[in-house]
């Protein structure tokens, strides 16, 4: 049953051609880079209204965007102007510029966790450059090789490596940030066309959308090896990718199929699809901190759409997140749920982790799921926990099985 629904749209105006999107830490605004309009726009998420615009300049070709951890500045790569610009979010004013040089073609940007450097992929120059944010100066360059065509870029949680998708070379490369040296390469195969990249919270895998091969691939970072593939179907044209905070799903924008697809990471299977309509051309994606909405920039439709994905943040109550489960245990968690009838899904795995030994329990086909109604535990009805009770504690009591397992993941669906 489908859960991914478009719940809001921000119309940007004709000939904007939005590409990159990023979200602030409070889930208040999304920022979008408009390639043809040469602007970055601020969209208030409560009503999907444009509330601010930074005009970058004629023929800049604004593309990828990223935001610092304090929600003070957004950074944008300008493909045609060969610059990265710093925009102060309080008044949407350009406050700094890094000039990269003629023929660089900057596209993707990402920022480190300390707000010290931005990293930018230069599609034409076949480089990744490090820009010091205190003075917007280029302080390091990684040369990737001729005809690589780098696009998407992401950084690990320790600020040790950046990963870049090389559209023309059909590779994802690992770059050590201490000296801007390429230290690993994942070769994807001919005619893959890797575009967007994102990394999981444990720095175990990178996921890449392959525009030409119509796939999303999982790459193990310890040895830069492709370990699994989600096949999307002919003529999907995947571009941007983003991952939820629980490392349960990756989301991909398919520019040709005009869809956003949800891919379950445990087995790289497509589990849901949001159909956006003809001639939307979804490119960049980002996800909010509660795993409730994905935001997508529609390059052809000149819109940013809000997609309700209904994957809430889940907080364990008892027992500890990594404790062994035994028959008779009550696994209790608190869910941030939308006000709709919901089902719950509990995933448990053995000590090998979620790549093997995965077992799933669903609240609509097994007994043992209960919700707290304010005074007592009540068994789940088949049609889901009542909307009036969403947000309360939920538990699953194991009567058999689970012994010797670790339990870490839960999810809920409409």
N, C-alpha and C positions, 0 to 999 in steps of 0.2 A: 504494500500500500504506500502510495507516494506521500511524502511529507514536505518536499521542497516546493514552496509556493512563493511567487512574486508578491510582496506585500507593500511595496512602495517604489515610486519612480521619480527621479529628479531629471527634468528636461533641461538640457544645457543650451539649446539653440542650434540652428543649422550650421553645418560646416565647423563643428568643434573638433570632431574626431578624437574622443577621449581614449587614452591608452592605459597609463598606470594609475593605480589607486592605493591609498594607504589610510589607516584609521588611527585616531588619537587614542591615548591610553585610557580615557574615560568613556569611550564609546559615545562621544558627543558629536564629532564631526568626521566626515570622510573628505579627503583631498584628492583631486583628480587632475592629471596633466592632459591638456587639450592640444593635440599636435597641430591642427590647422588654425585654431583660434589663438595660439601662442599665449595661453593663459594657464594658471592653476586656479581651480575653483574650490571653495569651501562649501560643503553641503551639510546642513544640520540634519541629523539622523532622526530626530523626533518627528519631523514632518517632511523630510526629504526636500528641503528648500535650499536653494543656493543663497548663502548669506555673506559671501565675500569673494572677491576676484583679485588675483594678482596678475597684472598685465606685464608680460615678460619682454615684449618687443616684437616688431614685425619679423617674420621669417626666422623665428627661433626654433620652431618644431619641438615644443615641449612634450616629453615622453614619460619616462619613469619617474616616480616620486617616492620619497621615504621621509619619515618624521622622527625627530629626536625623542628621547625618553621623557623629557620634561614638557613636551607639547609646546615648545617655544618656536621652533623653526621646522619648515619643510624644505627639502632639497629636491631639485628637479634637474634632470638631464635634458639638455636642449640639443637635439640631433643636428639641426641645420646651423645653429650659431656656434657649435663646438664649445659649449660652456656648461658648467653646473652652477645653478644659482640658489642662493639661500633666501628664503622668504620668511619674514617675521609674521607669525600667525595672529598676533594681537590686532594688526591692522592690514595684513596681507600686502606687505611692502617688501620689495627686493632690497636686502641689506648687504649682500655680498655676492661676488662672482668669481669663479675659478675659470680662467681662460685656458683651454686645453691645446689649442693650436688648430690650424686649418686641416680639414680632412680627417677629423677624429670620429665624428658621428656618435656621440654618447647616447646610450639608450637606458639600460638598467642601472639603478642606484640602490645601495643599501648602506646602513649606518651601524657602527659598532656600539656595544652596550654602554660605553663610557662617554658617548657623544664626542669622541676625539677625532675620528676620521669618517669620511664617506668614501665608498668605493664605487667606481663607475666603469661600466663596460663600454668600450669604444668600438663600435661595429665596423667602422671603416679602417681605423688604425690598427685593429686586431690587438688591442691592449686592454688591461685593466689598470686604472690609475687610482692611487691613494691620495685623498685631498684632506689636508689638515683644516679642521673647521674653525679654529681660532683666527686664522687669517686667510682662509680659502686659497691655500697654496698647494700645488701638487708636490708631494714629498716622496712618492715612489711609483714605479711603473713595472708591471709584469707584461713582458712581450710573449704573446701566445703563438705567433707564427703566421705566415701569410695565409690569407683566405680562410681564416677561422670564423669570422663573423660573429663575435660574442653578443649575446642578447641578455638573458636573465642572469641575476646574480643574487646570492644569499650568503649570510655569514653564520658561523657556528656560535654557540652560546658562550664560548670562552675567548672569542676574538682571536682564535688561532689560525683559522683558515677561511677563505672565501671560496665559494663554488660558482662556476660560471658555465652556462650552456652555450656552446659554440654551434650556431645554426649551420654554417657551411662545412665545418670540419666533422660534424656528427659526433661530437664528444662533449663530455662534461669534465672540466679540469678543476683540480684542487690547487689553490695558491696559498702558500705560507705567508702570512702577513708580516712577520718579523723582518723578512728580506724580499718580499714580493717575488718569490720564486715558485714556479710550477713544480709541485711535488707528487702529483698523481693525475692519471688520466683514465677515464672510463670511455672506451670506444663502443659506440652504440650500434654501428652498422651503417651501410650506405643508405642515403635518402631518408634519414630520420628527422632531420631538421629540429634539433632541440631548441626550445624557446624559454619558457618560464621554468624556474627552479625554486624549491623550498626545502627546508631541512626540519627534521623532527626535533623534539625538545631534548632528546638524549644524545644528539649528535651521532646517531647510529646510521641513519639513512638520509639520502637526498632523493627527492622525487622530481622528475623532469617531464614536462609536456613536449612530446615530439610532434611538431606540426605536420610534417610530411608523412610520417609512419602511422599517424592516428593512434598513438599509444601514450600511456604514462608509464615510465619505468622507475623502478626502485633500485637505487645504487647504494651498496654497502660501503661506508666511508673508510673502514679499516683497510680495505684493499682495492677500493674503487672498482668493484665488480657489480655488474647488473645481476640482481638476485630475483627479480620478479617483474612481470609486465601486465598491465591492464590494457586490453585491446578494446578500443572505443567503437570501431566500425569505420567503414569507408567514408571519406569526405567529412570528417569531423573537424579537422584543423585545430587541434588543441593549442592554446597559447599560455595564458597565465595559470598558475597553480598556487594554492595555499593549503595549509594544514591546520587542523584544529588543535587546541591546547592539550588534548588528551591523547594525541597521536592515534586516533581511531579512524579518521577519514581524511583523505585529501580531496580537494575540490578543483575542478578544471573547467576553464572557459573554452568552449569549442566555437571558434569564429565562423566556421562554415556551416556547422549543424545548428547554430543559434541556440545552444543549450549550455547549461552548467551541470556537470555530472559529479556525483558523490561516489568516491571509490573507497571501499573498505580495505584498510591497509593490511589486515591479518592475512588476507588471501588475494588482494589486488583485484577485487570484483566490483563492478559497477552496481551500486545498490539503490540509486535514486537519480532522477533527472528532473531538472527544471527547464521547461520549454519556454523560450523567451519570445518567439515569434519570428517571422521572416525578416531578413535584412537588419538584424540587430548587430551581428559581428562582435560578440563578447571577447574581450582581451584580458585586461588586468583584473585580478581578484584580491580581496582581503577579507578577513573574518574578524568578528568582534571578540572581545575577551570572554564573553559568556558562552561562546559557541552557539549562539542563537541565530545570527544572521551572517550571510555572505553578501558582500557588495561587489558588483561587477560593472566595469566600464564597457559600454556598448559602442564600439567605434563607428559603426554605420548608422545606428539609430540616434546617436548623439544624446545618450542618456546614461545615468547611473541607476542601476536597479538594486533594490533590497530584496534578498531571497531568504525567506524563513526556512532554516534547515532543521530546527528543533533538535539540536544536540546540546543540551544544557550542561553547564558546569555541575559536577557532582561532588559532594563533600562526604567523605566517609565519617561516620559517627563511631561505630565499633564493629569489629575489633580493628586493630591497626591495619593499614593499607597492605602491608606485605606479610601479615601473619598467616600461619598455616590454618586452613579451614578443616574442620572435622564434622562428621555427622552430628546434627543437633545444634550447630552454631547458628546464631541469628546474625546475618550480615545486614547491617543497618547503614543507610546513607540518607542525606538530605539533598533534595533536588531542587534546582531553580527551574521551574516549569512554566510554560505559558498556560493561560487560562483555558485549556481545552482538555477533554478526556484524553488520557494518555495510557500507553502501555510501557512496560519497562523490560529491559533486556539486561541480564547479568552475564558477563563473560568471565570465566575463570580459566586459569592455565597452570600447568605444572611448573616446576622450577626452571625448565628450559625457556620459559617465557612464552609470549604470545605468537611466536612463529611455529610452535608445535604444542600439541596437547591441549588445544583450545576447545572448551565446552561452553555452549550458550544455553541459557535458560530464559524462556519467554513467559511473561506474566499472563499471556492469553492462552497458553496451552499446558501449563503445569500448575499444580497446587503449591502453596508455600509462600506466594507473594502476598504481602499485606501492606496497608497504609494506615497511618495514625490519623484518626478522625477528630482528635482533640481530647478524647477520653479513653479510647481503647483501640487495639489493632483490629482492622477489618479486612477480610479477604477481598482480593481484587475481583470485581465482576469481569466477565469476559469482554465487555465493551470498554474497559479501561477505568482507571481511577477517576472519580467524578471531578468535573472542572472546579467545583467549589472547594475541593480538598487539595488541589495542586499546591506544591511548595512545602508540604509537610513531609515528615520522615516516612521512608519506605523501607521495608525489610524483606529478606528472603531467608526462610529457615530451611536448612538442609536436613533432610531426614535420612539421606543415604548419599554415598559418593563424596566428592570434594576433599577427602582425606589426603593430606600431603600436598595440597595445591596452594598456589598463591592467587589471591583474587585482587584485581586492581581496576577492572573496567566495568562500567555500567553505562547504559544509554537508555533513551526513551523515545518512543515514536507515537504519532497520532494513531 
